[in-house]
Structures are given as structure tokens and as C-alpha cells.
Amino acid sequence: MEQKIHNILRWFFYGVVVRPILLLILGFNARHMERLKPRGAHLIAANHNSHLDAMVLMSLFKLCDLPKVKVVAAKDYFCRTPLMAWFSINVIGVIPIDRQGGADNPIQPVIDALEEGYTVIIFPEGSRGDPEQQAPLKYGVTKVLEAHPDVQITPVYMHGLGKALPRGEALLVPFVCEINIGEPITWHGDRAKLIDSLAASFAHLKSEMEVKPWQ
């Protein structure tokens, strides 16, 4: 019963609150939406420039699919208070990750979520970078795939959110978000090769957008 209430709240939050705001204030254009769908245990890897990233990606899914999707986010930001932690975990769909080194294995919650059959959205750069600038990818995603070698990872490149709500800002600025969804990548047991493949996919997806220098 409690889970049903959480699901209803999540549907309401994304369907009535998040999506209208995104469409009316920001607007976004997503390519290859057919590649973005829950497939059971699956990873979706996106570049990271804004706290909006998590909610924008979640809002791309059909409302009926939202209970099957979770998104990795910083525990120190999304769980600052007990109320915010409850809302983030049960309504937004956050998997809180400890970035302060307090957990023995900070990625274990991601491994557990995949074990339970969730589609999990992750940000391989770790923390948010400068607006529209991609930081080097970290190897945490490869540790997740080592625990679940049969899980594929779908790359997603986003542009615009870093200027709509950049790091350190609280005021939302109208700025169209471009989203490009790539083909799934298969893990073959080589950490460096996986990171190279993911970085190359991000670069290709960005090139397809034809982003102008001033955007």
C-alpha cells in the first residue's frame, strides 16, 4: 500500500509539476526517444551539468514506467533534511550516493537496484561540471558493470541545462534543452575500453546536435 502511494505521488510530481514546467519555461527537444525505455536491469549514463538533469531524464519516461526507474544523486544535496530525503527517495526516485567517503562501497545501492530489476540513471562524471563543459568520466560505472556484466548502458547527451540552472544558482533561466539518446553499449570486461566507448558516444551524440558556439 505504501509503495502504491509513492507511485501515485511520483506520477503526480512528474506529470503535473515537472513536465509542465519543462515544457512551458524551458522546452526540450529529445532525439531517438525509442531508445529510452525500461528494459529491466539497465543503466542510462548521461553527462551532468545541473541539478535539473535528474528530473529531466526521469520526465522523459512514460508515467507508467516511472516506478521501474531510479536516478543516482548526491546524498549531501538531495537528503539534506529528513523531509527532503523522504521526498527525494520516494517521489523523485533518487538513489542517494555518499560522496563524502562515509560508505564502505558507495556504489552498492546502484548494484542492489540493478539486482532488483530497475533501470538506473547515472552520471559518470560524478559531480556537476561547468555549464555545457564535460568533465572526464570516472570509473565508478565500470565497477557497477563488473558486478552486473550482462547489463547494458545507454548513453544520453544533454545540452542547455547547464545554463538553465548552472551550479551554484537557484534561479531558473529559460533555455531550450537538447537531448540525444545513443545506442546501448555492452560491457566486455575492459574498464578503459568501456570509458573510451562511452566518451566517444557522448562526443558523437553532441556532434549530431550541431550546437552553436554561443549556445
C-alpha positions in Angstrom: 0.0 0.0 0.0 2.8 2.4 0.9 4.6 1.7 -2.4 1.3 2.5 -4.3 1.1 5.8 -2.6 4.7 6.6 -3.5 4.0 5.7 -7.1 0.9 8.0 -7.2 2.9 10.8 -5.8 5.7 10.2 -8.4 3.2 10.2 -11.3 1.7 13.5 -10.0 5.1 15.1 -9.4 6.4 14.4 -12.9 3.1 14.5 -14.8 1.6 17.6 -13.2 4.6 19.6 -11.9 7.9 18.7 -13.7 6.7 18.2 -17.2 4.6 21.4 -17.5 7.5 23.5 -16.1 9.9 21.9 -18.5 7.6 22.5 -21.5 6.4 26.0 -20.6 9.6 27.5 -19.1 12.4 25.6 -20.7 11.2 23.4 -23.6 13.3 20.5 -24.8 13.9 18.5 -27.9 14.7 14.8 -27.5 16.1 12.6 -30.3 15.7 8.8 -30.5 13.2 8.5 -27.7 12.6 5.0 -28.7 16.0 4.0 -27.3 15.0 5.3 -23.8 12.7 2.7 -22.2 12.9 0.4 -19.1 14.5 -2.9 -20.1 14.7 -4.5 -16.7 18.1 -4.1 -15.2 19.7 -1.4 -17.3 22.0 1.6 -17.0 21.4 5.0 -18.6 24.6 7.2 -18.5 24.3 11.0 -19.0 26.5 14.0 -18.9 26.0 16.2 -15.8 25.8 20.0 -15.7 22.8 20.8 -13.5 20.5 19.6 -10.7 17.8 19.6 -13.3 19.5 16.7 -15.1 18.0 14.0 -12.9 14.4 15.3 -13.1 14.6 16.0 -16.9 15.8 12.5 -17.6 13.1 10.9 -15.4 10.4 13.0 -17.0 11.3 11.5 -20.4 9.8 8.2 -19.4 6.1 7.3 -19.7 4.3 7.8 -16.4 3.5 4.1 -16.2 7.3 3.3 -16.4 8.4 5.7 -13.7 8.1 3.1 -10.8 10.7 1.0 -12.7 13.3 3.8 -13.0 15.7 5.3 -10.4 18.3 8.0 -10.7 21.6 8.3 -8.8 22.1 11.6 -7.0 24.2 13.2 -4.3 23.1 12.3 -0.8 24.5 15.5 0.7 22.3 17.6 -1.6 19.1 15.6 -2.1 19.0 14.3 1.5 19.9 17.4 3.5 16.9 17.1 5.8 14.7 14.1 6.7 11.8 15.5 4.8 13.9 16.2 1.7 15.4 12.7 1.9 11.9 11.1 2.0 10.7 13.2 -0.9 13.8 12.6 -3.0 13.8 8.8 -2.5 10.1 8.1 -2.6 8.8 10.8 -5.1 11.7 11.9 -7.3 13.1 8.3 -7.4 16.6 9.1 -6.1 19.3 6.6 -5.1 21.3 8.7 -2.7 25.1 8.2 -3.1 27.5 9.2 -0.3 30.2 11.4 -1.9 31.9 12.1 1.4 33.6 8.7 1.8 31.3 7.6 4.6 30.2 4.4 3.0 32.4 1.3 2.5 31.1 0.9 -1.0 29.2 4.0 -2.2 28.0 2.3 -5.4 26.4 -0.7 -3.6 22.9 0.9 -3.7 23.2 1.1 -7.6 24.3 -2.6 -7.7 21.3 -3.5 -5.4 18.8 -1.6 -7.6 20.0 -3.4 -10.7 19.7 -6.7 -8.8 16.0 -5.7 -8.2 15.5 -5.1 -11.9 15.5 -1.3 -12.0 16.6 0.9 -14.8 19.1 3.2 -13.2 20.2 6.7 -14.4 23.8 7.5 -13.6 26.2 10.4 -14.2 29.7 9.0 -15.0 31.4 12.4 -14.5 30.4 12.3 -10.8 29.7 15.8 -9.7 28.3 18.6 -11.9 30.8 20.4 -14.2 30.9 23.9 -15.6 28.0 24.9 -17.8 28.0 22.8 -21.0 31.5 21.5 -20.3 32.0 17.8 -20.0 34.4 16.6 -17.3 36.5 13.4 -17.5 34.5 10.2 -16.9 35.1 8.3 -13.7 35.5 4.6 -13.4 32.6 4.0 -10.9 30.3 2.9 -13.7 32.7 0.1 -14.6 32.6 -1.2 -11.1 28.8 -1.4 -11.3 29.1 -3.3 -14.6 31.7 -5.7 -13.1 29.0 -6.7 -10.6 26.4 -7.0 -13.4 28.3 -7.9 -16.6 25.1 -8.6 -18.5 23.7 -5.1 -18.0 23.9 -2.7 -21.0 24.4 1.0 -20.7 22.6 3.6 -22.9 24.4 6.9 -23.3 22.4 10.2 -23.2 23.9 13.6 -24.0 22.2 16.8 -22.9 22.8 20.4 -23.7 21.3 23.5 -22.3 20.5 22.6 -18.6 23.9 23.8 -17.5 22.8 27.3 -18.5 19.2 26.9 -17.4 20.2 26.1 -13.8 24.0 26.1 -13.5 26.0 25.0 -10.5 25.6 27.4 -7.6 22.5 29.2 -8.9 18.9 29.0 -7.7 17.1 30.9 -10.4 15.8 29.0 -13.4 16.7 30.7 -16.7 14.6 29.8 -19.8 16.9 27.9 -22.1 16.0 25.1 -24.5 17.4 21.7 -23.6 18.6 19.4 -26.4 18.7 15.7 -25.6 20.2 13.0 -27.8 20.0 9.3 -26.9 22.5 6.8 -28.1 22.7 3.1 -28.8 23.3 0.7 -25.9 26.9 -0.2 -25.1 27.8 -3.7 -24.0 30.3 -4.4 -21.2 33.2 -6.7 -22.4 35.3 -6.7 -19.2 37.7 -3.9 -20.0 37.4 -0.8 -17.9 39.4 1.6 -20.1 37.6 0.4 -23.2 34.2 1.0 -21.7 35.1 4.5 -20.6 36.5 5.2 -24.1 33.4 3.9 -25.7 31.2 6.0 -23.5 33.2 9.1 -24.1 33.2 8.5 -27.8 29.4 8.0 -27.8 28.9 11.3 -25.9 31.1 13.1 -28.4 29.1 11.6 -31.3 25.8 12.5 -29.8 26.9 16.0 -29.2 28.1 16.4 -32.8 24.7 15.4 -34.0 23.1 18.3 -32.2 25.0 20.9 -34.2 25.3 23.1 -31.2 26.3 26.7 -31.9 29.3 28.2 -30.0 27.0 30.8 -28.3 24.5 28.2 -27.1 
